Amino acid sequence: MTTYRHIDVRPVAGALGAEVAGVDASGPVPDEIVVEVRRALLENLVIFMRDQRLEPQSQLAFARRFGTPMIYPLIKGLEDCPEVTPVIKEAEDKVNFGGIWHSDTAYQEVPPLGSLLYAREVPPVGGDTEFANMYLAFERLSAGMQHMLERLVAVNMSGKGRARATRSAMRSAAATALADDALAAAHPVVRVHPETGRKALYVNVAHTSRFQDMSEDESRPLLEFLFGHLARPEFTCRFRWEPGTLAFWDNRCTQHNALNDYHGHRRLMHRVTLEGDRPGGPG
């Protein structure tokens, strides 16, 4: 287990996830703390920092210590801070943004490194987020399945039906000029993490529609198996939000699912997403 000198890192589950104390993200953050937060992210895949007091500009400044913020392509950000995307479910809404297992914007040619999500308003109960470890999802497959998947490429689309439904309320209020189904990208089914060198499963039910050079009908049986496999409970953690919590996940080796179990209550989060790299496969 890694020893940290400047922060306290406490795992929340066996598969992934840790709460990190000793970080004040609202102001200048010393370099030595940035180094340890980055290490905690790489080792735990998603980290949670409670009791933060952030405004959009301070959240953005903290995010810049770890990468370059990007603008989410399908929903407008704040007018004075476009890299910050409000993630809102109003009390009367029936669907929630991100309410399906996914890796963020896998339909982009260069999907993000990760995201920093800050809780501004949360329901009295419910609204948890589940996270899943895609290293484990790949490593727990048989050697034969691993070998087959390492040779495959998947086509990911922004317009896949269930994912479109989770964006519907927010798109009606703050859609960008892009059509909901405007984006598509092909990526390796098994992605090699550029910093750790570990292999991770890189398909998701929200965006992956088929394998390259195969039809959707031909692809469906194997994809359905993988979609069920990657969300097995032993690969996951579940996090309960409080106002002032900042989560930071590595999009290259995790997936997440925002639970939609708080009808009649409002939930408001602010998200900053960091530019990533083009996914590379084992070959």
Order of alpha helices (4+ residues) and beta strands (2+ residues): beta-beta-alpha-beta-alpha-beta-beta-beta-beta-alpha-alpha-beta-alpha-beta-beta-beta-beta-alpha-beta-beta-beta-beta
